[in-house]
């Protein structure tokens, strides 16, 4: 890895990772490594407006820069949106960033890096949509068969920040945790089911989630809740015997809900990555995607999948989705039992590598 020589220690850093939820979670350790290398630097994070709540109030961040993708995408035909985009770019330039890091690697994010006019703009050499043309320094990626976070760590290596140790920090406060307790009616031990996901092909049949409710209650003695977005509320309604909390939490309340969970069972989704980062006992079902690339970081033992020739296919459409349909509820319960057997107590969990900080 060729080291990037900076003119001097950066005082203002812009980190570009606007989406998606799981990718934002995987970027949290990068924030920590940057601040460890340059503790006096002010780090701003450019993030999609829908995900800003997950980062606002973070103790390591100087500022959250909201990026309204839907609004700015109209700039090519809507004069008002174009004016807003121009003002947004001017605002970035006025920050006088010494270093911009684009971990999104798309045309839009690369162009945004260029708008900031930083003397050092770092991104991946294989960034898609020719985003690499906007960077002053390009970090090579030898293989695509590596976890997203491992790829991000190539950037911190190149910047001399290293990769030790990996920490996931979420800016929770007492109000977030109190809201989660209220939503669960003060349950001491509960399981969270997450039946939604952004690809239909990644969705384990909701009937299988419903089949887990009684065994979870009878074998483990847990209450059961369902979490997800408002658009997934209809899925939650189909899981009888579980309290449907879909659409009833903010992002930070969702983190607090997962933080307190005794068990999380989830599709390949953003909330799954939050649960993995929090170190919760976790079971996650994989089919069309490869857990090597997008699985729960450092939690290979939580993945359950069926080994068939066409998986992973990375397809959002499929005529049979056998990779998901052939996963049985009993197979998921077996992994859940193993996860609970291995799970450390709460005191140990709070001191392991997946640490959180509390921000008042």
C-alpha positions in Angstrom: 0.0 0.0 0.0 1.5 3.3 -1.1 1.3 5.9 1.7 -0.4 9.2 0.9 1.8 12.1 1.9 -0.2 15.0 3.2 1.1 18.6 3.2 0.5 18.6 7.0 -1.9 17.4 9.6 -5.4 18.2 8.4 -7.5 20.5 10.5 -10.8 20.0 8.6 -11.8 16.7 7.1 -14.9 15.9 5.1 -16.0 12.2 5.1 -18.4 11.4 2.2 -20.7 8.4 2.9 -24.3 9.4 2.2 -25.9 5.9 2.2 -27.0 3.2 2.7 -27.7 2.4 6.4 -25.4 -0.6 6.6 -22.6 1.2 4.8 -22.9 4.1 7.2 -22.5 1.7 10.1 -19.4 0.3 8.5 -18.0 3.8 8.2 -18.2 4.5 11.9 -14.9 2.8 12.6 -13.2 5.0 9.9 -14.4 8.1 11.8 -12.8 6.7 15.0 -9.5 6.0 13.2 -9.3 9.4 11.7 -9.9 11.1 15.1 -7.3 8.8 16.7 -4.7 9.9 14.1 -5.7 13.6 14.2 -7.5 14.3 17.5 -7.6 18.0 16.9 -9.1 17.8 13.4 -12.7 18.8 12.8 -14.5 16.0 11.0 -17.7 16.7 9.0 -19.7 13.8 7.6 -21.8 14.3 4.4 -24.8 12.0 4.7 -28.2 11.6 3.1 -30.9 13.4 5.0 -32.7 10.2 5.7 -29.8 8.9 7.8 -28.6 12.1 9.4 -30.3 11.2 12.7 -28.0 8.3 13.2 -25.0 10.6 13.3 -26.2 13.9 14.8 -24.8 14.4 18.2 -21.9 12.0 17.6 -19.1 12.9 20.0 -16.4 12.5 17.3 -18.1 14.6 14.7 -17.8 18.4 14.4 -20.7 18.6 11.9 -23.3 16.5 10.0 -23.7 17.8 6.4 -27.1 16.8 5.1 -27.3 15.9 1.4 -30.8 15.9 -0.1 -30.3 13.5 -3.0 -33.9 13.6 -4.2 -33.9 17.4 -4.3 -30.4 17.9 -5.9 -31.1 15.2 -8.5 -33.6 17.7 -10.0 -31.0 20.3 -10.7 -30.6 19.4 -14.3 -34.1 20.5 -15.1 -35.3 22.5 -12.1 -33.8 26.0 -11.8 -34.6 26.2 -8.1 -32.9 22.9 -7.4 -29.9 24.0 -9.4 -29.6 27.2 -7.4 -29.7 25.1 -4.2 -27.0 22.8 -5.5 -24.8 25.8 -6.3 -25.3 27.2 -2.8 -24.5 23.8 -1.4 -21.3 23.6 -3.3 -20.4 27.1 -2.2 -21.0 26.1 1.4 -18.6 23.1 1.1 -15.9 25.4 -0.3 -16.3 27.8 2.5 -15.4 25.1 5.0 -11.9 25.0 3.5 -11.5 21.3 4.0 -7.8 20.1 3.9 -8.8 16.5 3.2 -11.9 14.9 1.6 -12.5 11.2 1.7 -15.1 9.7 -0.6 -16.1 6.2 0.5 -19.2 6.1 -1.7 -17.4 5.9 -5.0 -20.1 7.0 -7.3 -20.3 9.9 -9.8 -22.4 12.0 -7.5 -20.1 11.6 -4.5 -17.0 12.1 -6.6 -18.4 15.3 -8.0 -19.3 16.4 -4.5 -15.7 15.8 -3.4 -14.6 18.0 -6.3 -17.1 20.7 -5.3 -15.3 21.0 -1.9 -12.1 22.1 -3.8 -9.9 20.4 -1.2 -6.2 20.1 -2.1 -6.4 16.4 -1.2 -9.3 14.2 -2.4 -9.1 10.5 -1.7 -11.2 7.7 -3.1 -11.0 4.2 -4.6 -9.1 3.6 -7.9 -12.0 1.3 -9.0 -14.8 3.7 -8.0 -17.8 3.3 -10.3 -19.3 5.7 -12.8 -15.8 7.2 -13.3 -15.9 8.9 -9.9 -12.1 8.4 -9.6 -11.5 11.2 -12.1 -12.4 13.7 -9.3 -9.8 12.4 -6.8 -6.2 13.6 -6.3 -5.3 10.3 -4.8 -6.7 6.9 -5.7 -6.5 3.9 -3.4 -6.2 0.6 -5.2 -8.5 -2.3 -4.4 -6.9 -5.7 -5.2 -10.1 -7.8 -4.8 -13.8 -7.3 -4.6 -14.1 -10.4 -2.5 -13.6 -8.6 0.8 -15.9 -7.0 3.3 -17.0 -3.4 2.7 -15.3 -2.3 5.9 -12.1 -4.0 4.9 -12.2 -2.0 1.7 -12.7 1.2 3.7 -9.7 0.3 5.9 -7.5 0.4 2.8 -8.1 4.2 2.9 -7.1 4.6 6.6 -4.0 2.5 5.9 -3.0 4.7 3.0 -3.5 7.8 5.2 -1.4 6.4 8.0 -4.3 5.9 10.3 -4.0 2.1 10.5 -6.8 -0.2 11.3 -6.6 -0.9 15.0 -8.9 -1.1 16.7 -12.3 -1.4 15.1 -15.0 0.4 17.2 -18.6 1.2 16.4 -19.9 4.2 18.3 -23.5 5.3 18.3 -24.6 8.7 19.9 -27.3 7.3 22.1 -28.7 9.2 25.1 -31.0 8.5 28.0 -34.0 9.7 26.0 -33.4 7.2 23.2 -33.1 4.3 25.6 -36.2 5.4 27.6 -38.2 5.5 24.3 -37.0 2.0 23.5 -38.1 0.7 27.0 -41.5 2.3 26.5 -42.0 0.7 23.1 -41.2 -2.7 24.6 -43.4 -2.1 27.6 -40.3 -2.4 29.8 -39.6 -5.9 28.8 -36.3 -7.2 30.3 -35.6 -9.8 27.7 -36.9 -9.5 24.2 -36.1 -10.7 20.7 -36.3 -8.4 17.7 -37.4 -9.7 14.3 -36.5 -7.7 11.2 -38.4 -9.1 8.2 -37.8 -6.2 5.8 -34.9 -5.5 3.4 -34.3 -3.3 0.4 -34.2 -6.2 -2.2 -37.2 -8.5 -2.5 -34.9 -11.4 -3.2 -33.1 -10.9 0.1 -36.4 -11.3 2.0 -36.9 -14.6 4.0 -40.6 -15.5 3.8 -42.5 -13.6 6.4 -44.4 -16.8 7.3 -41.0 -18.2 8.5 -40.6 -15.2 10.8 -44.1 -15.8 12.1 -43.1 -19.4 12.8 -40.3 -18.2 15.1 -42.5 -16.4 17.6 -43.8 -19.3 19.6 -40.4 -21.2 19.8 -38.7 -18.0 20.8 -41.2 -17.5 23.6 -41.3 -21.1 24.7 -37.6 -22.0 24.4 -36.0 -18.8 25.5 -38.7 -17.0 27.5 -38.3 -13.8 25.4 -41.0 -11.3 24.4 -41.0 -10.7 20.6 -41.1 -7.4 18.7 -40.9 -6.6 15.0 -38.8 -3.6 13.9 -38.4 -1.8 10.5 -39.5 1.1 8.5 -43.1 2.4 8.2 -43.2 0.8 4.7 -42.6 -2.6 6.3 -45.5 -2.3 8.8 -47.6 -4.6 6.7 -45.0 -7.3 7.1 -45.0 -6.8 10.9 -48.8 -7.2 10.9 -48.4 -10.7 9.5 -46.2 -11.9 12.4 -48.8 -12.9 14.9 -47.9 -12.8 18.6 -45.2 -10.2 18.1 -45.5 -6.4 18.8 -45.2 -4.5 15.6 -42.9 -1.5 16.0 -42.3 -0.9 12.3 -42.3 2.8 11.6 -42.6 3.7 15.3 -38.9 4.4 16.0 -36.4 7.0 15.0 -33.1 5.7 13.8 -31.5 6.3 17.2 -34.5 4.7 19.0 -34.0 1.7 16.7 -30.4 1.5 17.7 -31.5 1.7 21.4 -34.1 -1.0 20.8 -31.4 -3.3 19.2 -28.9 -2.4 22.0 -31.3 -3.8 24.6 -32.3 -6.9 22.6 -31.5 -10.4 23.9 -31.7 -11.8 20.4 -32.0 -10.3 16.8 -33.1 -12.3 13.8 -32.9 -10.3 10.6 -32.6 -10.3 6.8 -29.5 -8.8 5.2 -30.4 -5.2 6.0 -29.2 -2.0 7.6 -30.7 -2.8 11.1 -28.9 -6.2 10.9 -25.6 -4.4 10.6 -26.5 -2.2 13.6 -27.2 -5.3 15.7 -23.9 -6.9 14.6 -22.0 -3.7 15.5 -23.6 -3.7 18.9 -22.5 -7.3 19.5 -26.0 -8.6 20.1 -26.8 -12.4 19.6 -27.7 -12.4 16.0 -29.0 -14.6 13.2 -29.1 -13.3 9.7 -30.3 -15.1 6.5 -28.3 -14.7 3.3 -29.2 -15.8 -0.2 -28.6 -13.6 -3.3 -25.8 -11.6 -1.6 -22.4 -12.8 -0.4 -21.8 -12.5 3.3 -18.0 -12.2 2.6 -18.8 -8.8 1.1 -21.8 -7.5 2.9 -22.3 -9.8 5.9 -22.2 -8.8 9.6 -18.6 -7.7 10.2 -16.7 -10.2 12.3 -19.8 -12.2 12.9 -19.6 -15.1 10.4 -21.1 -17.5 12.9 -24.4 -15.6 12.8 -25.0 -16.2 9.1 -27.3 -19.0 7.9 -27.7 -19.8 4.3 -28.4 -22.6 1.8 -25.5 -23.6 -0.4 -26.9 -23.9 -3.9 -25.2 -23.3 -7.3 -26.9 -20.0 -8.1 -26.2 -18.3 -4.8 -24.9 -15.6 -4.5 -26.3 -14.1 -7.7 -26.6 -10.5 -6.7 -29.9 -10.2 -8.5 -32.8 -8.1 -7.3 -35.2 -10.3 -9.3 -35.6 -14.0 -9.3 -38.3 -16.4 -10.4 -37.9 -18.9 -7.6 -35.8 -17.4 -4.7 -34.9 -20.9 -3.6 -31.9 -19.7 -1.6 -34.3 -18.0 0.8 -37.3 -20.3 0.7 -35.3 -23.4 1.4 -34.0 -21.9 4.7 -36.1 -23.5 7.5 -37.3 -21.9 10.7 -35.6 -24.7 12.6 -32.3 -24.0 11.0 -32.6 -20.4 12.1 -33.6 -21.4 15.7 -30.5 -23.7 15.9 -28.2 -20.8 15.1 -30.1 -18.7 17.6 -29.5 -21.2 20.3 -25.8 -21.3 19.5 -25.6 -17.5 19.5 -27.2 -17.3 22.9 -24.9 -20.0 24.3 -21.9 -18.0 23.1 -23.2 -14.6 24.1 -21.2 -12.8 26.8 -23.0 -11.1 29.7 -23.7 -7.4 29.4 -20.7 -6.3 31.4 -18.3 -8.2 29.1 -20.2 -7.1 26.0 -19.7 -3.4 26.9 -15.9 -3.9 27.0 -15.3 -5.9 23.9 -14.2 -4.5 20.5 -17.8 -3.5 19.5 -18.0 -0.6 21.9 -20.5 2.2 22.1 -20.2 5.6 23.7 -23.0 7.4 25.4 -23.5 11.0 24.4 -25.6 13.2 26.7 
